[in-house]
């Protein structure tokens, strides 16, 4: 049985002292003293000067940069030039939630993952006029609308307005949902 991402994070956090030689608060103090603020620069310091592995360097750098304030990732995604896409995003989420009570909405920095037991769709505000809706339909042939996409979501549909989120797209989402359980 695989553990959840939250369980994996908790395990990594617990293993920082053993795997890196310092507790997280010690690393954070060292980073603060260095004056570095950018994630990449902090990772470079940890990896090159302290021999920390990539995964732990990434985690420590992320924790060192946390401000403690809650950030609404969806709000950030649909701010500014992409604000007009927010109603389309909301429509997709409402439909996804109608598929079952087990749908998890998981915002990330640049997208929102829709999961059941595994991810079945990904909502990404790709441009100021388009949402890319990734769907996990591995093995399905592409069509003029259902394009090959990436490893996490085998296909994508480009959505530019509410009308483009039609019954055909909803059918693909429903099928991806059914395969993810």
PATI-491727 format. One record per residue (C-alpha): x, y, z; residue in three letters. Coordinates in steps of 0.001 Angstrom, whole numbers, plus 500000, padded with zeros to 6 digits. Layout:
REM residues N
XYZALA/...
This chain:
REM residues 181
500000500000500000UNK/501493503325498976UNK/501515506215501393UNK/499929509558500648UNK/502003512596499643UNK/501326513996503121UNK/502718510822504740UNK/505772510935502482UNK/506405514573503422UNK/506090513775507130UNK/508594510937506738UNK/511083513182504914UNK/510720515906507544UNK/511318513360510321UNK/514402512032508506UNK/516116515417507980UNK/518396515183511051UNK/519511511618510298UNK/519986512145506564UNK/521528515636506632UNK/523261515917510004UNK/521204518886511209UNK/517662519497512374UNK/515381521563510135UNK/515523524591512464UNK/519343524495512258UNK/519229524498508471UNK/516743527364508480UNK/519018529386510784UNK/522014528660508537UNK/520069529766505450UNK/518849532929507175UNK/522435533754508133UNK/523567533251504510UNK/521183535957503299UNK/520084533816500362UNK/516432534126499364UNK/516024532353496025UNK/515141528685496062UNK/517825527703493545UNK/520553529581495397UNK/519574527947498689UNK/519586524499497063UNK/523031525175495585UNK/524365526149499010UNK/522915523031500643UNK/524069520634497945UNK/527494522045497108UNK/528680523352500455UNK/526941520918502804UNK/526533517742500730UNK/522760517568501168UNK/521024515333498606UNK/518764516949496016UNK/515462515837497593UNK/516344517017501080UNK/517884520252499736UNK/514638520968497901UNK/512540520290501005UNK/514775522357503301UNK/514869525247500817UNK/511075525181500539UNK/510632525159504308UNK/513167527976504726UNK/511222530144502298UNK/507810529595503915UNK/506372532770505367UNK/503735531112507500UNK/500969533014505748UNK/498291531052503946UNK/498468531449500189UNK/495427530877497981UNK/497084529145495037UNK/493947529251492895UNK/493577532984493523UNK/497168533504492377UNK/496647531377489255UNK/493625533388488173UNK/494883536856489087UNK/495682539625486650UNK/495547538741482958UNK/494054535282483653UNK/491165536550485815UNK/488639536086482998UNK/489333532323483082UNK/488179531937486693UNK/484474531252485880UNK/485541528472483481UNK/487816527007486181UNK/484906527090488663UNK/482605525353486157UNK/485155522545485680UNK/485517522085489450UNK/481749521999490004UNK/481426519335487311UNK/484315517308488777UNK/482685517379492218UNK/479431516131490696UNK/481226512948489602UNK/481504511664493166UNK/482049512573496797UNK/485596511180496626UNK/486916513893494284UNK/489843515746495825UNK/490688519253494594UNK/494442519773495082UNK/495792523211494080UNK/499463523427493144UNK/501502526475492217UNK/500577526484488519UNK/497645524073488252UNK/494920522242490147UNK/494948518461490319UNK/491684516551490446UNK/492170513225492185UNK/490297510192493289UNK/492615507348494244UNK/494933508860491666UNK/494904511970489510UNK/492312511906486758UNK/492465515511485557UNK/494603518632485747UNK/493365522205485283UNK/496074524608484103UNK/495549528251483146UNK/497957527964480203UNK/497568531442478727UNK/495456534495479494UNK/492786533121477144UNK/493036529338477588UNK/492796526605480194UNK/494462523308479377UNK/492398520491480869UNK/494525517382481174UNK/492716514061481464UNK/494103510623482272UNK/492890508509479367UNK/495946506400478679UNK/495473504226475616UNK/492777506377474019UNK/493458507613470518UNK/493820511372470157UNK/491224513368468226UNK/491188516886466858UNK/490209518125470366UNK/491699515421472597UNK/495455515880472137UNK/498345513791473460UNK/499690515600476548UNK/502113514258479177UNK/502842511409481552UNK/500552512576484375UNK/497600513272482099UNK/497821511406478830UNK/495608513858476942UNK/494540517472477054UNK/491727519616475795UNK/492234523318475147UNK/489345525310476620UNK/488930528961475687UNK/485379529660476831UNK/482417528137478655UNK/480991526722475412UNK/484147524671474847UNK/483514522841478149UNK/480779520820476491UNK/479273517337476842UNK/482142515752474897UNK/484746517159477308UNK/482595516239480304UNK/482377512701478934UNK/486184512472478797UNK/486417513768482373UNK/483806511258483529UNK/485701508407481856UNK/489021509542483392UNK/487295509720486803UNK/485897506197486419UNK/489370504831485577UNK/490971506485488600UNK/489036504626491250UNK/
